[in-house]
Amino acid sequence: MSNPKGTALITGASSGIGAIYADRLARRGHDLILAARDEARLNAIAERLRAEAGVSVEVISADVTNRADLRVLEQRLRDDAAIQLLINNAGAALLSPFAAADPDDLDKLIQLNVTAVTRLANAAAAGFSVRGAGAIVNIGSVVGLAPEFGNTVYGATKAFVLYLSQSLAHELAGAGVRVQAVLPGATRTEIWERSGRGIENVPAEILMDADELVDAALAGFDAGELVTLPSLPDAEDWRAFEAARLALQPNLSKRHPAARYGVKLVEPA
Ligand SMILES: NC(=O)c1ccc[n+]([C@@H]2O[C@H](COP(=O)([O-])OP(=O)(O)OC[C@H]3O[C@@H](n4cnc5c(N)ncnc54)[C@H](OP(=O)(O)O)[C@@H]3O)[C@@H](O)[C@H]2O)c1
């Protein structure tokens, strides 16, 4: 019999935030498809969740920067009617200064944090729209709001995730498909070691546990938030930020430059 909660496909489920999503969604009764490169870790998580939560858990070993692997996940999202939720989470950070960064590393980061996220969201949007139901959760970062933090390309990839989510929510309104962007601050996961910045260098007062982060993200999801900022005490601050952005809209595209530039205007012949 099919599971009324549906199946959640989680990328980057082998550790950190993705592994906690797997745990929480299994306990909510979702069947799971767990994807990442480390199959042994995925299998250990799958075995535990099958035993503890009694849900069905499938493991797909996939490097989402590899097109053939990515296509397998895209195909499932388009064609498997049981999938109702995508947690678009796999990602990495690169913290070296821009001018000193290896261009191939930048390229790889963009493939992981932008290209794979976009293609998976695209496949989910297509499948969910046809089926008239589903939700896409994209894991961004507060760094995408803060160019001053100095994580140039990582931050830019996460700004992309926020824009993609907001724009997609607009486009899919009415199709029965929900979108949420989750913007974690510093979170206690392996991402720090993997990016070469020891977690011991992150001040404890700004470092959230991944369990708390995911529980807050799910509370934001349940509350219908489009953008969830787990650290932000006052939701009104985000609404004011959005209102300031929207206030620009009537003046973003005009027949002539603004008078303050003193440009000589060209009238049609
Ligand atoms: N931790 C933070 O401070 C923080 C803050 C803001 C946003 N985030 C975002 O949260 C998300 C999850 O990161 P995390 O903090 O939980 O870090 P993490 O523990 O390092 O987890 C990253 C996950 O992505 C998977 N992954 C990495 N490269 C992959 C690839 N090429 N193909 C498939 N899977 C890949 C990893 O699994 P395998 O190695 O097994 O493939 C792992 O499961 C990322 O998008 C990150 O940018 C994290």
The ligand as a Gaussian input file, in Angstrom:
#p B3LYP/6-31G(d) Opt

LIG

0 1
 N       27.105000      23.739000       8.278000
 C       26.931000      25.043000       8.072000
 O       27.472000      25.915000       8.781000
 C       26.015000      25.484000       6.956000
 C       25.553000      26.807000       6.966000
 C       24.727000      27.232000       5.941000
 C       24.354000      26.348000       4.937000
 N       24.807000      25.057000       4.945000
 C       24.419000      24.175000       3.835000
 O       23.864000      22.982000       4.330000
 C       23.991000      21.962000       3.347000
 C       24.462000      20.677000       4.015000
 O       25.768000      20.858000       4.522000
 P       26.223000      20.357000       5.949000
 O       26.546000      21.543000       6.750000
 O       25.275000      19.357000       6.475000
 O       27.631000      19.708000       5.559000
 P       28.155000      18.222000       5.477000
 O       27.971000      17.514000       6.764000
 O       29.517000      18.319000       4.890000
 O       27.152000      17.555000       4.436000
 C       27.246000      17.754000       3.055000
 C       26.481000      16.611000       2.383000
 O       26.550000      16.815000       0.965000
 C       27.031000      15.607000       0.368000
 N       27.806000      15.926000      -0.821000
 C       28.905000      16.716000      -0.919000
 N       29.362000      16.711000      -2.178000
 C       28.528000      15.903000      -2.879000
 C       28.482000      15.482000      -4.231000
 N       29.401000      15.871000      -5.129000
 N       27.485000      14.644000      -4.615000
 C       26.570000      14.217000      -3.732000
 N       26.551000      14.582000      -2.434000
 C       27.537000      15.409000      -2.031000
 C       27.889000      14.944000       1.432000
 O       27.916000      13.529000       1.280000
 P       29.055000      12.644000       0.575000
 O       30.392000      13.178000       0.986000
 O       28.736000      11.262000       1.076000
 O       28.784000      12.769000      -0.894000
 C       27.085000      15.265000       2.686000
 O       26.048000      14.329000       2.853000
 C       24.949000      22.507000       2.277000
 O       24.199000      22.926000       1.156000
 C       25.584000      23.704000       2.978000
 O       26.007000      24.691000       2.073000
 C       25.626000      24.611000       5.937000

